[in-house]
């Protein structure tokens, strides 16, 4: 980088080629973890190289250029994912263990919960009450309602999302 900043075009070309390979690997890994495919990898590489070219004067001249390059690349990867609308998804299979109401809960909290649950439709209300308040398993709830476990999980997820929205609107 020092040679490139001093005007050595060959060194600058080699530097950008090495950075391109490194950023390509970073982007490929990040996109694979996010499960979004690799359509935007080259865009991220080009945007990173352009940012480095335009902001090369901001490098502090320290012994290592990699942290500076990696920070720029990381921001460009995040920008690309935001443009694509990438959202983190959490599996709902393991929520059953965390949904049961704790022993000795505050009765006032239970009243707030019951008031919010009344905003749900009958089927969602039944599922949330069964699993979250009574501590029944998803399998038992599915059998009782003649639904598949997957359908109960999806309905529970949607009901919890609706409850969160109702809570936010009631508590601005």
Residue pairs with C-beta under 8 A, 6 or more apart in sequence:
1 15
1 56
1 59
1 65
2 61
3 11
3 12
4 11
4 12
4 15
4 56
5 56
5 57
5 59
16 49
16 52
16 53
19 48
19 49
19 52
19 69
20 45
20 49
22 66
22 69
22 73
23 44
23 45
23 48
23 49
23 69
23 73
23 76
24 41
24 42
24 45
26 70
26 73
26 74
26 77
27 38
27 40
27 41
27 44
27 45
27 73
27 77
27 80
28 38
28 41
30 77
30 81
31 37
31 38
31 40
31 41
31 77
31 81
32 38
34 81
34 86
34 88
36 81
36 84
36 86
40 80
40 83
40 84
43 80
44 73
44 76
44 77
44 80
47 76
47 79
47 80
48 69
48 72
48 73
48 76
51 72
51 76
52 69
52 72
55 72
59 65
59 68
60 68
92 153
92 154
92 156
92 157
93 153
95 153
95 156
95 157
96 131
96 137
96 138
99 131
99 132
99 156
100 131
100 132
100 135
101 110
101 132
101 133
101 135
113 133
116 163
116 166
116 167
116 170
117 125
117 128
117 129
117 133
117 163
118 125
119 162
119 163
119 166
120 128
120 159
120 162
120 163
123 145
123 155
124 155
124 158
124 159
124 162
125 159
126 145
127 141
127 145
127 152
127 155
127 156
127 159
128 156
128 159
128 160
128 163
130 136
130 140
130 141
130 144
131 137
131 138
131 141
131 152
131 156
132 156
132 160
136 144
138 149
138 152
138 153
138 156
139 149
141 147
141 152
142 148
142 149
142 151
142 152
145 152
147 155
